[in-house]
Amino acid sequence: MDNLMTTETTIIDERRKEVVAELMRDVYLWMTGGLALTGLVAWIVATTPVLQQIIFGSQVILWGLIIAELVFVIVLSAAINKMSFGTASILYTLYCVLNGATLSSIFLVYELSSIAEIFFITAGSFAALAFVGTVTKKDLSKLGTFLIMALFGLIIASVIGLIMGNPDSVWISALGVLIFAGLTVYDAQRIRMMMLDEETVNEGNMKLALLGALSLYLDFINLLLKLLSLFGKKK
């Protein structure tokens, strides 16, 4: 009887490991796909004068896009359990498109070679940080609470800097790099921990994977922008 129970436990554990591995692959596939779509849209907008004029020639349209992005993130984060996976994936895709449209401004501000260089630096750093978060055994929940509080402080400081006409302050950008680097480690662990008890891949945990992809997508984008602000070569 004991041997039978041990065998069953081993089978369940192996099944859970396979499910976790599959869901984590989905997380990074959704994240990578989102980043690729954002980059493609940003490039198209940056190389199409008509689109540039439409988006950046009107404060109403630009702020409309920014507000729409915030709405998509809030809706996905707060109501994903109430929607189907298909609906959630469409909202995620639309968010990546909108974000690409607004982020196209970096191609107008920074040299292409500088963007490419810092992108690869960000990608390498992100991969290392996410790996640490995935494999570490240390509980990072307290660190996550501190980082989220620090993020709110960073947002307030950024708003103040914008009002005072200095939105790209070096110390704000440097602090942002540290915060989003820490959040990458924390989010990687948090997402994996959410998947540990799953025994099958279903719509519920697929939506969790999509939400995890959104978190890591935001960490990557913000880390990239802060590094660009610090080290990017402007035109």
C-alpha positions as CSV (number, residue, x, y, z in Angstrom):
1,M,0.0,0.0,0.0
2,D,2.8,2.4,0.9
3,N,4.6,1.6,-2.3
4,L,1.4,2.3,-4.3
5,M,0.9,5.6,-2.6
6,T,4.5,6.6,-3.2
7,T,4.1,5.7,-6.9
8,E,0.9,7.7,-7.2
9,T,2.6,10.7,-5.5
10,T,5.5,10.5,-7.8
11,I,3.3,10.4,-10.9
12,I,1.3,13.4,-9.6
13,D,4.6,15.3,-8.9
14,E,5.9,14.5,-12.4
15,R,2.7,15.6,-14.0
16,R,2.8,18.9,-12.1
17,K,6.4,19.5,-13.2
18,E,5.3,18.9,-16.8
19,V,2.3,21.3,-16.5
20,V,4.5,24.0,-14.8
21,A,7.1,23.7,-17.6
22,E,4.4,23.9,-20.3
23,L,2.7,26.9,-18.7
24,M,6.0,28.7,-18.1
25,R,6.8,28.2,-21.8
26,D,3.5,29.8,-22.6
27,V,4.3,32.7,-20.4
28,Y,7.5,33.5,-22.2
29,L,6.1,32.7,-25.7
30,W,3.2,35.2,-25.0
31,M,5.7,37.8,-23.6
32,T,8.1,37.4,-26.6
33,G,5.3,37.5,-29.1
34,G,4.0,40.7,-27.5
35,L,7.4,42.3,-27.6
36,A,7.9,41.3,-31.2
37,L,4.4,42.8,-32.1
38,T,5.1,46.0,-30.2
39,G,8.5,46.4,-31.9
40,L,7.0,45.8,-35.4
41,V,4.2,48.3,-34.9
42,A,6.6,50.8,-33.4
43,W,8.9,50.5,-36.5
44,I,6.0,50.8,-38.9
45,V,4.7,53.9,-37.2
46,A,8.2,55.4,-37.0
47,T,8.8,54.9,-40.7
48,T,5.4,56.1,-41.9
49,P,5.1,59.9,-41.8
50,V,1.3,59.8,-42.1
51,L,1.0,57.6,-39.0
52,Q,3.5,59.8,-37.1
53,Q,1.4,62.9,-37.9
54,I,-1.9,61.2,-36.8
55,I,-0.5,60.0,-33.5
56,F,2.0,62.7,-32.5
57,G,0.4,65.6,-34.3
58,S,-2.7,65.5,-32.0
59,Q,-2.4,65.5,-28.2
60,V,-6.0,64.2,-28.1
61,I,-5.1,61.1,-30.1
62,L,-1.8,60.5,-28.2
63,W,-3.4,60.8,-24.8
64,G,-6.3,58.7,-26.0
65,L,-3.9,55.9,-26.9
66,I,-2.1,56.2,-23.6
67,I,-5.4,56.1,-21.6
68,A,-6.6,53.1,-23.7
69,E,-3.4,51.2,-22.8
70,L,-4.0,51.9,-19.1
71,V,-7.6,50.7,-19.5
72,F,-6.5,47.4,-21.2
73,V,-4.0,46.7,-18.4
74,I,-6.5,47.4,-15.7
75,V,-9.3,45.3,-17.3
76,L,-6.9,42.4,-18.0
77,S,-5.5,42.4,-14.5
78,A,-8.9,42.9,-12.6
79,A,-11.3,41.0,-14.8
80,I,-9.4,38.3,-16.6
81,N,-11.1,35.5,-14.6
82,K,-14.5,36.8,-15.9
83,M,-13.6,36.6,-19.5
84,S,-12.7,33.8,-21.9
85,F,-9.1,33.0,-22.8
86,G,-9.8,34.1,-26.3
87,T,-11.1,37.5,-25.2
88,A,-8.1,37.9,-22.8
89,S,-5.6,37.1,-25.6
90,I,-7.3,39.6,-28.0
91,L,-7.0,42.4,-25.3
92,Y,-3.4,41.5,-24.7
93,T,-2.7,41.6,-28.4
94,L,-4.4,45.0,-28.8
95,Y,-2.5,46.4,-25.9
96,C,0.8,45.4,-27.5
97,V,-0.3,47.1,-30.7
98,L,-1.3,50.3,-28.9
99,N,1.9,50.2,-26.9
100,G,3.9,49.9,-30.1
101,A,2.2,52.9,-31.6
102,T,3.1,55.1,-28.6
103,L,6.6,53.6,-28.2
104,S,7.4,54.4,-31.8
105,S,8.6,57.8,-30.4
106,I,11.9,56.2,-29.3
107,F,12.8,55.7,-33.0
108,L,12.4,59.5,-33.5
109,V,14.4,60.4,-30.4
110,Y,17.3,57.8,-30.3
111,E,19.7,56.5,-32.9
112,L,18.7,53.1,-34.3
113,S,22.1,51.6,-33.5
114,S,21.7,52.8,-29.9
115,I,18.2,51.3,-29.6
116,A,19.5,48.0,-31.0
117,E,22.4,47.9,-28.6
118,I,20.4,48.7,-25.5
119,F,17.7,46.2,-26.6
120,F,20.2,43.4,-26.6
121,I,21.6,44.5,-23.3
122,T,18.1,44.6,-21.9
123,A,17.3,41.2,-23.3
124,G,20.4,39.6,-21.8
125,S,19.9,41.2,-18.4
126,F,16.2,40.3,-18.4
127,A,17.0,36.6,-19.2
128,A,19.5,36.4,-16.4
129,L,17.1,38.1,-13.9
130,A,14.2,35.9,-14.9
131,F,16.3,32.8,-14.5
132,V,17.4,33.8,-11.0
133,G,13.8,34.4,-10.1
134,T,12.7,31.1,-11.5
135,V,15.3,28.9,-9.8
136,T,15.9,30.7,-6.4
137,K,14.5,29.0,-3.3
138,K,14.4,32.2,-1.3
139,D,10.9,33.7,-0.7
140,L,10.9,37.1,-2.5
141,S,7.4,38.1,-1.4
142,K,8.7,40.8,1.0
143,L,11.0,42.1,-1.7
144,G,8.0,42.3,-4.0
145,T,6.0,44.4,-1.5
146,F,8.9,46.8,-1.1
147,L,9.5,47.1,-4.9
148,I,5.8,47.8,-5.6
149,M,5.9,50.6,-3.0
150,A,9.1,51.9,-4.6
151,L,7.4,51.8,-8.0
152,F,4.6,54.0,-6.7
153,G,7.2,56.4,-5.4
154,L,8.9,56.3,-8.8
155,I,5.7,57.2,-10.6
156,I,5.1,60.1,-8.3
157,A,8.7,61.3,-8.8
158,S,8.3,61.0,-12.5
159,V,5.1,63.0,-12.5
160,I,6.8,65.7,-10.5
161,G,9.8,65.6,-12.9
162,L,7.4,66.0,-15.8
163,I,5.7,69.0,-14.3
164,M,9.1,70.6,-13.5
165,G,10.3,70.0,-17.1
166,N,12.9,67.3,-16.2
167,P,11.2,63.9,-16.9
168,D,14.5,62.1,-17.8
169,S,16.3,62.8,-14.6
170,V,19.3,60.5,-14.3
171,W,18.5,59.5,-10.7
172,I,14.9,58.6,-11.6
173,S,16.1,56.5,-14.5
174,A,18.7,54.8,-12.4
175,L,16.2,54.1,-9.7
176,G,13.8,52.8,-12.3
177,V,16.4,50.3,-13.6
178,L,16.9,48.9,-10.1
179,I,13.2,48.7,-9.5
180,F,12.3,46.9,-12.7
181,A,15.3,44.6,-12.4
182,G,14.0,43.6,-9.0
183,L,10.4,43.2,-10.3
184,T,11.6,40.9,-13.0
185,V,13.2,38.6,-10.5
186,Y,10.1,38.8,-8.2
187,D,7.6,38.3,-11.0
188,A,9.4,35.3,-12.4
189,Q,9.2,33.6,-9.1
190,R,5.6,34.7,-8.4
191,I,4.4,33.4,-11.7
192,R,6.0,30.0,-11.3
193,M,4.6,29.7,-7.7
194,M,1.1,30.3,-9.1
195,M,1.5,27.3,-11.3
196,L,3.0,24.8,-8.9
197,D,-0.3,23.1,-7.8
198,E,-1.7,22.8,-11.4
199,E,-2.1,19.2,-12.5
200,T,-3.6,19.9,-16.0
201,V,-3.4,22.7,-18.5
202,N,-6.8,24.3,-18.7
203,E,-8.4,27.7,-19.6
204,G,-8.0,29.0,-16.0
205,N,-4.2,28.5,-15.8
206,M,-3.7,29.5,-19.4
207,K,-5.2,32.9,-18.5
208,L,-2.8,33.0,-15.5
209,A,0.0,32.4,-17.9
210,L,-1.2,35.3,-20.1
211,L,-1.4,37.5,-17.1
212,G,2.1,36.5,-16.1
213,A,3.3,37.3,-19.7
214,L,1.8,40.8,-19.3
215,S,3.7,41.4,-16.1
216,L,7.0,40.3,-17.6
217,Y,6.3,42.2,-20.8
218,L,5.8,45.4,-18.7
219,D,9.0,44.7,-16.7
220,F,11.0,44.3,-20.0
221,I,9.5,47.4,-21.7
222,N,10.1,49.6,-18.6
223,L,13.7,48.3,-18.1
224,L,14.4,49.0,-21.8
225,L,13.1,52.6,-21.5
226,K,15.0,53.4,-18.4
227,L,18.3,52.0,-19.9
228,L,17.6,54.1,-23.0
229,S,17.1,57.1,-20.9
230,L,20.4,56.5,-19.2
231,F,22.6,55.3,-22.0
232,G,20.8,56.0,-25.3
233,K,22.4,58.2,-27.9
234,K,19.9,60.8,-29.1
235,K,19.7,62.0,-32.7
